[in-house]
Amino acid sequence: MIAPWDRRRFLEGVSAVAAAAVTGGCSAAGPPHGRATDHGGTGTGLDVRAENARAGDRDWGLRSRGGDRAIEGFADRVSVLPGEEFRLLVSTTDRTYRAEAFRMGWYAGARARRVWWSPELPGREQPAPGPQGATRTVSAARWRPGVRVPTRGWPEGAYLVRLTAGDSGAQRYVPVTVRSRATAGRVVLVNAVATWQAYNTWGGRSLYQGPGGKADYAGRSLAVSCDRPYDRDGAPLFLTYEQPAIALAESLGLPLAYATSMDVDHDPDLLAGARAVVSLGHDEYWTPVMRGRVTEARDSGTNVAFLGANACFRRIRLEPTALGDRRLVVCYKSDWPHDPLNGKDDAAVTTDWRGPPHPRPENSLTGTLYESNGTSAAYAVAEPGHWLLEGTGATSATRFPNLVGTEYDRVTGAPPTPRPIEIIAHSPLVCRGVRSFQDSAYYTTAGGAGVFNTGTMRWVGSLKGDGGHGMPPAAARFTRRVTANLLHAFAEGPAGRRHPARDNLDRFRPYPGDAVAERHDLW
């Protein structure tokens, strides 16, 4: 996201080339539907169909958030392998609290299964930390640690731990990923933890704002820590931009694997042999290592899907904190001249990928360029006969109100846009007074990989079909079918071998007065 708004930056930026027991003597009840199989712990991987055939638990939501600090917490690990434990650090104004862990999936529409819960635990209110150092980083690493959570018997997947205060009943989430040890032959769903943390305002600061809110850009953090709770319900970006896509993917019974952005950065062999890598709805913050590994996977034939917009827009570093490796997300953004690596290692300076001092526009991987934010427009189908749209009933006249927003991408054709590339949707819009287009695009590579980018941040949210942002039910039916077509095809192996892109970029010439075309010879 670009902030603050500047028309010159808009015009230049868009064309510049996201169980068993509680240790410590406290016992807990076992899994509610019998002991879970240790999928992944034996190296056999996740059996998605068998897991989702188990009875789910519909009561996984929050009934009441209570006051601002009624209860909140975080995990000392972003992800664990099946069988590893993590520890919760919790603050509550109540005398006691309890914790429950839910695996997120489909489960016949319940969308979650409870795999573990704690007994009643002693509560304590922990101090609210202030910003530290020149980066104004907020960290709760000095909180007294609480319960150890075992994960033996937990299948790989995305989890929400629900904290419930004993007296008031206030609740918050703590997200944790039980990651896959290997991903060969599987579709990898990547939890965008680095982006979650970038937007996290807990403690008064994020990478976007200081305690004065959005107007307090100068007071923002330059590095944000995973050693703190998330704001609001405890998992706002996961629930908005990831959980609906996870539910759909698991309902299809495809071979899935799970990882976080930190895991992709950490493990050089993680994506070896993967059928596809899926970047979910808001995946903005990438390290050079993350980008390099996904690009290498693509070049070896692994398909890549971007189910949002604004992906791979910010270049970051991951550094250690008091609680572990890769728990500090560093991004100086517009203050990049003050990054300690400026002039020493320009390729690692934390700013926009397309910007100085070492520009590498994101469209070489995503196929599109992020343009701007703060718009809402109808999604306009451009290629109704495309294989991704099979079974949707879409025609060249099909429009889905408000499916485009709030951020969007566009294919400009500027280097290094991969070719051949197909524009599948081409949606006219006006954003901050500038006329432009949103594009959904698909390209293929010499190695056989297919790469698809929805180009709109509302794609995953639309899958819920709840009418959010004024999207009609027809939009959900459309995006569910397209996403299912995509995941089925990508799970079969290099999609470009069966579905080579047929370049159609010449059909989508700039319109008269197009700000991008006027400033740059892109066509």
C-alpha positions in Angstrom: 0.0 0.0 0.0 1.3 3.4 -0.9 1.1 6.0 1.9 0.8 8.9 1.9 -1.0 9.5 -1.4 0.9 11.4 -4.0 -0.2 11.7 -7.7 3.3 11.9 -9.0 4.2 8.7 -7.1 1.1 7.0 -8.5 2.0 7.9 -12.1 5.6 6.9 -11.7 5.1 4.0 -9.4 2.5 2.1 -11.5 4.9 2.0 -14.5 8.1 1.6 -12.6 9.4 -1.1 -13.6 1.6 -10.8 0.8 -3.8 -32.8 22.9 -2.1 -34.8 24.7 -1.2 -32.7 27.7 -0.3 -29.4 29.1 3.2 -29.6 30.6 4.2 -28.2 34.0 1.9 -30.6 35.9 -1.5 -29.4 34.4 -3.4 -32.0 32.5 -5.8 -31.4 29.5 -8.5 -33.3 27.9 -7.6 -35.2 24.7 -9.0 -34.5 21.2 -12.8 -34.3 21.2 -13.2 -36.9 18.5 -10.5 -39.4 19.5 -6.7 -39.0 19.2 -5.8 -37.4 15.9 -3.5 -39.2 13.5 0.0 -37.8 13.4 -0.2 -36.8 9.7 3.2 -35.3 8.7 5.0 -36.4 11.8 5.9 -39.7 10.1 6.7 -38.1 6.8 3.6 -39.4 5.1 2.1 -35.9 4.6 -1.4 -34.6 5.1 -4.4 -36.8 4.1 -6.8 -33.9 3.3 -9.8 -36.1 2.5 -9.5 -38.2 5.6 -8.9 -35.2 7.8 -11.9 -33.3 6.5 -14.1 -36.4 6.8 -13.8 -36.0 10.6 -16.5 -34.2 12.5 -15.9 -30.4 12.7 -16.7 -27.9 15.4 -18.8 -25.0 14.3 -18.3 -23.2 17.6 -14.9 -21.8 16.8 -15.8 -18.1 16.4 -15.4 -15.3 19.0 -18.5 -14.6 21.1 -17.1 -11.5 22.7 -13.8 -9.6 22.4 -14.4 -7.7 25.6 -12.3 -4.7 26.5 -9.1 -3.7 24.8 -6.8 -5.7 27.1 -9.3 -8.2 28.6 -7.3 -11.0 27.1 -4.6 -11.2 24.4 -1.7 -13.4 23.6 0.8 -14.6 21.1 2.9 -17.8 20.4 6.6 -18.0 20.7 6.8 -19.8 17.4 5.3 -18.7 14.1 5.2 -22.3 12.9 6.1 -25.8 14.2 6.5 -29.2 12.7 3.9 -31.8 13.8 4.8 -33.0 17.3 6.8 -29.9 18.2 5.5 -27.7 21.0 5.0 -24.0 21.3 4.4 -21.7 24.2 1.7 -19.1 24.7 2.3 -15.8 26.3 -1.0 -14.4 27.6 -2.2 -11.3 29.4 -5.6 -11.0 30.9 -7.4 -8.9 33.4 -9.3 -11.9 34.6 -8.2 -14.4 37.3 -8.1 -17.3 34.9 -8.3 -18.2 31.2 -8.3 -21.3 29.0 -7.1 -22.1 25.5 -8.5 -24.2 22.7 -6.8 -25.0 19.4 -8.8 -25.3 16.1 -7.4 -26.6 12.8 -8.9 -24.6 10.0 -10.3 -26.6 7.0 -13.7 -27.6 5.5 -15.2 -30.3 7.7 -18.5 -30.4 5.9 -18.9 -26.6 6.2 -17.9 -26.3 9.9 -14.6 -25.0 8.7 -12.7 -25.9 11.9 -11.9 -28.9 14.1 -10.9 -28.6 17.8 -7.8 -30.7 18.4 -6.7 -29.6 21.9 -7.8 -27.6 24.9 -6.3 -26.7 28.2 -7.7 -26.8 31.7 -8.5 -23.5 33.5 -5.2 -21.7 33.8 -4.1 -18.8 36.2 -4.3 -15.4 34.5 -2.2 -12.3 35.0 -2.2 -8.9 33.5 1.2 -8.3 31.8 2.7 -4.8 31.1 2.0 -2.9 27.9 5.4 -2.3 26.3 6.4 0.9 24.6 8.5 1.4 21.5 12.2 0.6 21.6 15.2 1.9 19.7 15.5 3.9 16.5 13.1 1.5 14.8 10.3 2.2 17.3 9.7 -1.6 17.7 7.0 -2.8 20.1 7.8 -6.1 21.7 6.2 -8.1 24.5 9.0 -10.6 24.7 9.5 -9.9 28.4 6.0 -11.2 29.2 6.0 -14.2 31.5 5.4 -17.3 29.4 2.4 -19.4 30.0 1.2 -22.8 29.0 3.2 -25.1 26.7 1.0 -26.4 23.9 1.8 -29.9 22.5 1.1 -30.6 18.8 1.5 -34.4 18.7 -1.3 -35.7 16.6 -2.0 -32.3 15.0 -2.2 -32.6 11.2 -0.3 -30.0 9.1 -2.4 -26.9 8.6 -3.4 -23.4 9.7 -4.5 -23.2 13.3 -6.3 -20.7 15.5 -5.8 -20.9 19.3 -8.8 -19.3 21.0 -8.2 -17.7 24.4 -11.1 -17.2 26.7 -11.0 -15.2 29.9 -12.5 -17.1 32.8 -14.7 -14.3 34.4 -15.7 -12.0 31.6 -15.7 -14.5 28.7 -13.7 -12.2 26.5 -11.9 -14.0 23.7 -9.1 -13.5 21.2 -7.3 -15.6 18.7 -3.6 -16.6 18.4 -2.7 -17.9 14.9 -0.1 -20.7 14.5 0.9 -22.9 11.5 1.8 -26.5 11.8 4.0 -26.6 8.7 4.8 -29.4 6.3 8.2 -31.0 6.4 8.2 -31.4 2.7 5.9 -30.3 -0.2 6.8 -32.5 -3.1 3.7 -33.4 -5.1 1.5 -31.0 -3.2 -0.1 -27.5 -3.4 1.6 -25.3 -0.9 -0.7 -22.8 0.9 1.6 -20.0 2.3 0.4 -18.0 5.4 1.6 -14.5 4.8 2.8 -13.9 8.4 5.3 -11.1 7.4 2.4 -9.1 6.0 0.1 -9.9 9.0 2.8 -8.3 11.2 3.4 -5.3 9.0 -0.2 -4.2 9.5 -0.4 -5.2 13.1 -1.0 -2.0 15.2 -0.9 -3.8 18.6 1.0 -1.5 21.0 0.2 1.6 18.9 2.5 1.0 16.0 2.7 -0.8 12.7 4.8 -0.3 9.6 2.1 2.2 8.5 1.2 4.3 11.5 2.2 5.5 14.9 -0.1 6.0 17.9 -1.7 9.0 16.2 -3.3 6.7 13.6 -2.9 6.8 9.9 -2.0 10.5 10.0 1.0 9.6 12.2 3.1 8.1 9.4 6.3 9.6 10.9 5.7 7.7 14.2 5.4 4.3 12.6 7.8 1.4 13.3 10.6 0.7 10.9 10.7 -2.9 12.2 7.9 -4.9 13.7 8.1 -7.9 16.0 6.2 -11.2 16.1 6.8 -11.0 19.9 3.4 -9.4 20.5 -0.3 -10.2 20.0 -2.1 -9.2 16.9 -4.6 -6.3 17.0 -8.4 -6.5 16.9 -9.6 -10.2 17.1 -6.1 -11.5 17.1 -6.1 -12.8 13.5 -7.7 -10.1 11.3 -5.7 -10.6 8.1 -5.8 -14.4 8.3 -9.6 -14.5 8.6 -10.1 -11.9 5.9 -7.6 -13.0 3.3 -6.7 -16.6 3.9 -9.2 -18.7 5.8 -11.9 -18.7 3.0 -9.4 -19.9 0.5 -8.1 -22.6 2.9 -11.7 -23.9 3.4 -12.2 -24.1 -0.3 -8.9 -25.8 -1.0 -9.5 -28.4 1.7 -13.1 -29.0 0.5 -11.6 -30.1 -2.9 -9.6 -32.9 -1.3 -6.4 -31.9 -3.1 -2.9 -32.8 -1.8 -2.0 -29.8 0.3 1.0 -28.6 2.3 1.3 -25.7 4.7 4.1 -23.1 5.3 4.5 -19.5 6.3 6.5 -16.7 4.6 9.1 -17.2 7.3 9.5 -20.9 6.4 10.0 -20.1 2.7 12.8 -17.8 3.7 14.3 -20.3 6.1 14.3 -23.7 4.3 16.1 -23.9 0.9 14.5 -27.2 0.1 11.0 -26.5 1.3 9.5 -26.0 -2.2 11.4 -28.8 -3.9 9.0 -30.8 -6.1 5.9 -28.8 -5.1 3.1 -28.9 -7.7 2.1 -25.3 -6.9 2.7 -22.4 -4.5 -0.3 -20.4 -3.5 0.1 -16.8 -2.3 -3.2 -15.9 -0.5 -5.2 -12.7 -0.5 -2.7 -10.2 0.9 0.9 -11.1 0.6 2.7 -7.8 0.3 6.0 -8.3 2.2 8.7 -10.5 0.7 12.4 -11.0 1.4 14.8 -11.4 -1.5 15.2 -15.1 -0.4 11.5 -15.7 -0.5 11.2 -14.2 -4.0 14.2 -16.1 -5.2 12.9 -19.4 -4.0 9.5 -19.0 -5.4 11.0 -17.9 -8.7 13.3 -20.9 -8.7 10.4 -23.2 -8.1 8.4 -21.6 -10.9 11.4 -22.0 -13.3 11.6 -25.7 -12.4 7.9 -26.2 -13.3 6.1 -25.4 -10.1 2.9 -23.4 -10.7 2.3 -20.2 -8.8 -1.0 -18.6 -7.9 -1.6 -15.1 -6.4 -5.1 -14.9 -5.0 -5.1 -11.2 -4.3 -3.3 -8.0 -5.3 -0.3 -6.0 -4.2 1.8 -9.2 -3.8 5.6 -9.0 -3.5 5.4 -5.2 -3.3 7.7 -4.5 -0.3 11.2 -5.8 0.1 12.0 -6.8 3.8 14.5 -8.4 6.0 13.8 -11.0 8.7 16.0 -10.7 11.8 16.1 -12.5 15.2 14.4 -11.3 18.4 14.7 -12.4 22.0 12.3 -15.3 21.3 13.9 -16.7 18.1 15.0 -16.4 14.5 13.1 -14.5 11.8 10.7 -12.9 14.2 11.5 -9.2 13.3 10.1 -7.8 10.0 12.3 -4.9 8.9 11.0 -2.5 6.3 12.2 1.2 6.2 9.9 1.9 3.2 10.2 5.6 2.2 12.9 6.0 4.8 15.1 3.5 3.0 18.1 6.0 2.8 18.4 5.4 6.6 18.4 1.6 6.3 21.8 0.5 7.7 22.4 -1.6 4.6 22.0 1.4 2.2 25.2 1.7 0.3 26.5 -1.6 1.7 24.1 -4.1 0.2 21.6 -2.2 -1.9 19.9 -5.4 -3.0 18.9 -5.9 0.7 17.7 -2.4 1.4 14.1 -2.5 2.6 11.8 -0.5 0.5 9.4 -1.1 -2.5 10.7 -3.8 -4.8 10.4 -1.5 -7.8 12.1 1.5 -6.2 15.7 2.6 -5.6 18.4 1.8 -4.7 18.0 -1.7 -6.4 14.8 -1.8 -8.4 13.4 -5.2 -9.3 9.7 -4.7 -10.3 7.4 -7.4 -9.0 5.8 -8.1 -12.4 8.7 -10.4 -13.3 7.1 -12.9 -11.0 3.5 -11.8 -10.6 2.9 -10.8 -14.2 1.2 -7.6 -13.0 2.1 -4.3 -11.3 0.3 -3.0 -8.3 -1.2 0.3 -9.1 -3.1 1.9 -6.2 -5.7 1.5 -3.4 -9.0 2.8 -2.3 -11.2 1.8 -5.2 -14.3 -0.3 -5.8 -15.3 -1.4 -9.3 -17.0 -4.1 -11.2 -14.9 -7.1 -12.3 -15.2 -7.3 -16.1 -14.6 -10.7 -17.9 -12.4 -10.3 -21.0 -11.8 -13.9 -22.1 -15.0 -15.9 -21.3 -13.7 -19.0 -23.2 -10.5 -19.3 -21.0 -10.1 -22.7 -19.4 -10.0 -21.1 -15.9 -13.5 -19.8 -16.5 -14.9 -23.2 -17.5 -18.3 -23.9 -15.9 -18.9 -20.3 -14.8 -21.3 -19.3 -17.5 -19.4 -16.1 -18.0 -19.7 -14.1 -21.2 -17.9 -11.0 -22.5 -20.7 -9.0 -21.0 -20.3 -10.5 -17.5 -19.7 -8.0 -14.7 -19.5 -8.6 -10.9 -20.1 -5.4 -8.9 -17.5 -4.4 -6.3 -15.3 -7.5 -6.9 -12.4 -5.2 -7.7 -11.0 -3.5 -4.7 -9.7 -2.2 -2.5 -6.3 -2.6 -4.0 -5.7 -3.8 -7.5 -3.1 -4.8 -10.1 -2.7 -4.1 -13.8 -0.7 -5.7 -16.7 1.2 -2.9 -18.3 3.3 -4.9 -20.7 6.4 -3.1 -19.4 9.6 -5.1 -19.0 10.0 -7.4 -17.2 6.5 -8.6 -17.8 6.6 -12.3 -18.7 5.4 -13.4 -22.1 3.2 -15.1 -23.3 0.6 -13.6 -21.0 -3.2 -13.6 -21.2 -5.5 -11.0 -19.7 -8.6 -12.8 -18.5 -10.4 -9.9 -16.9 -9.9 -6.2 -17.8 -12.0 -4.0 -15.5 -12.3 -0.2 -16.0 -12.1 1.8 -12.8 -11.3 5.2 -11.3 -8.9 5.3 -8.3 -8.1 8.6 -6.6 -9.3 10.5 -9.6 -7.1 8.5 -12.1 -8.8 6.3 -14.8 -7.2 2.9 -15.1 -7.9 -0.9 -15.3 -7.6 -3.9 -13.1 -6.4 -7.1 -14.7 -6.5 -10.8 -13.9 -3.7 -12.5 -15.8 -2.2 -15.9 -16.6 1.2 -16.6 -18.1 3.3 -19.7 -18.7 7.0 -20.4 -18.7 9.5 -22.4 -20.7 9.7 -24.9 -17.9 5.9 -25.5 -18.1 4.8 -23.6 -15.0 1.5 -21.7 -15.1 1.2 -18.4 -13.1 -2.1 -16.8 -12.3 -2.8 -13.5 -10.5 -6.4 -12.4 -9.7 -5.3 -8.8 -9.5 -7.9 -7.8 -6.9 -7.6 -8.0 -3.1 -11.3 -8.9 -2.7 -11.0 -12.3 -4.4 -10.5 -14.4 -1.3 -13.1 -12.5 0.7 -15.7 -13.0 -2.1 -15.4 -16.8 -1.6 -17.5 -16.5 1.6 -20.5 -15.3 -0.3 -21.7 -13.1 2.6 -22.3 -10.0 0.5 -19.3 -8.2 2.0 -18.4 -4.9 0.1 -21.7 -5.2 -1.8 -20.5 -8.2 -3.8 -23.5 -10.2 -5.1 -23.9 -14.0 -4.6 -23.0 -14.5 -8.3 -19.5 -13.2 -7.6 -19.0 -16.0 -5.0 -20.2 -18.6 -7.4 -17.8 -17.3 -10.0 -14.7 -17.0 -7.9 -15.3 -20.3 -6.2 -15.5 -22.1 -9.6 -12.5 -20.2 -11.0 -10.4 -21.0 -7.9 -11.4 -24.6 -8.0 -10.5 -24.9 -11.7 -7.2 -23.2 -10.9 -6.3 -25.5 -7.9 -7.3 -28.7 -9.7 -5.2 -27.8 -12.7 -2.2 -26.6 -10.7 -2.3 -29.8 -8.5 -1.8 -31.9 -11.6 1.7 -30.5 -12.3 3.1 -27.9 -14.7 -0.1 -26.2 -16.1 1.7 -24.6 -19.0 2.1 -28.0 -20.7 -1.7 -28.6 -20.8 -2.8 -25.0 -20.8 -0.1 -22.8 -22.6 -0.8 -19.1 -22.4 -1.9 -17.5 -25.7 -0.7 -13.9 -25.6 -3.5 -11.4 -26.0 -1.8 -8.2 -24.7 -2.1 -6.4 -28.0 -5.9 -6.5 -27.6 -5.8 -4.3 -24.6 -4.3 -1.0 -25.8 -4.2 2.0 -23.5 -7.2 4.3 -23.7 -6.8 8.0 -24.8 -5.3 9.9 -21.9 -4.1 6.8 -20.1 -1.7 8.1 -17.4 0.6 5.1 -17.8 0.8 5.3 -21.6 1.4 9.0 -21.6 4.4 8.8 -19.3 6.0 5.6 -20.6 6.2 3.8 -24.0 4.9 0.5 -22.7 3.4 -0.8 -25.9 
